[in-house]
Amino acid sequence: MPDRILTNQDFERMVETSDEWIVTRSGIRERHISDDQTATSDLAALAAQRALKEASISPEELDVIIVGTASPDMIFPSTACLVQNLIGARNAAPMDLQAACSGFIYALTVGKAFINSGQYRTILIIGAETLTKITDYKDRSTCVLFGDAAGAAVLRPAEKDEGVLETYLGGNGSLWHLLHMPAGGSRKPASHETVDQRLHFIKMSGNEVFKAAVKAMGDAALKVLQKAGMNGQDVDLMIPHQANTRIIKATARRIHLPMDKVYVNIDRYGNTSAASIPLALDEARRKGKVKPGDVLLLVAFGGGFTWGSALIRW
Ligand code: ACO
């Protein structure tokens, strides 16, 4: 994640809000913000290089790069193409996958399917965002929520009953309008009017998104456990998308999982969208909270709406 941090106290000076409101409603205390020179592909390439180094894999060995992002550098080319160039992965097929905050689970699922089909062997999946570039710092209902980050993982074939055991994806496009960026695409191309009307920023109906997220994340957690013939007691650690501590707690309750088996770092990073799960997974691993053989439950919800879950035996 970038170095610069914005605290709740900084927001108290920018909009009409309070540390107390932000912490009780969302669980966020601070978030990292990228500077003007840093785009999503820059964070993504850094995360990719670190993942490749830890996996002892050279960039040339990559067959595919999948970047889950809702804040690409440009409409085209894809951010994955830019990452391919930055890391020198000249043999890889690059592609972006747009599933907002569920982007990493979607990328994981597509990567697993490519490997299972036998078509490809080494796949780099990345969740990367600079949502703060499309955040309206005059809108207190959204600006306090988002932070920038990237996380990456290398996928390779695993033994039976190891690695990614099951995944589940879902969505409901009829509710797209509850969380979207209105302008800059083919529906409303950029114009003086769209800029004046602040349409190049995230618009979110927070409370309605909140209710949908609680239901969909709980359902997704249950669905993937059912697919694997497991229940909450089989889970050693849940790594949820970090949008709101209240959503995370409700998801844990749905599968009867105590909070000491849930990894939460939203207080320090805010909602980093597609980056939040790989960021939390990496942090949990470094802190020794993930041991070989552990069953991890990843679960996410995002704009679209999209949602998804994955079970991993580490
Ligand atoms: N400071 C102070 N007051 C605020 C702020 C703020 N920053 N923001 C909103 N308020 C006010 C509202 O104006 C409202 O006031 P009113 O009652 O006078 O109208 C009041 O607080 C309550 O607002 P709600 O939106 O109902 O508050 P809620 O409890 O729902 O919390 C929140 C808001 C934190 C945004 C929550 O709804 C949430 O987390 N939503 C889900 C976010 C999410 O999961 N997004 C999905 C992924 S993001 C992606 O895909 C890119």
Boltz pocket constraint, residues with backbone or C-beta under 6 A from the ligand:
constraints:
  - pocket:
      binder: B
      contacts: [[A, 16], [A, 17], [A, 18], [A, 21], [A, 22], [A, 25], [A, 26], [A, 70], [A, 99], [A, 100], [A, 101], [A, 102], [A, 140], [A, 141], [A, 142], [A, 144], [A, 179], [A, 205], [A, 206], [A, 207], [A, 208], [A, 209], [A, 210], [A, 213], [A, 243], [A, 244], [A, 247], [A, 271], [A, 273], [A, 301], [A, 302], [A, 303]]
      max_distance: 6.0
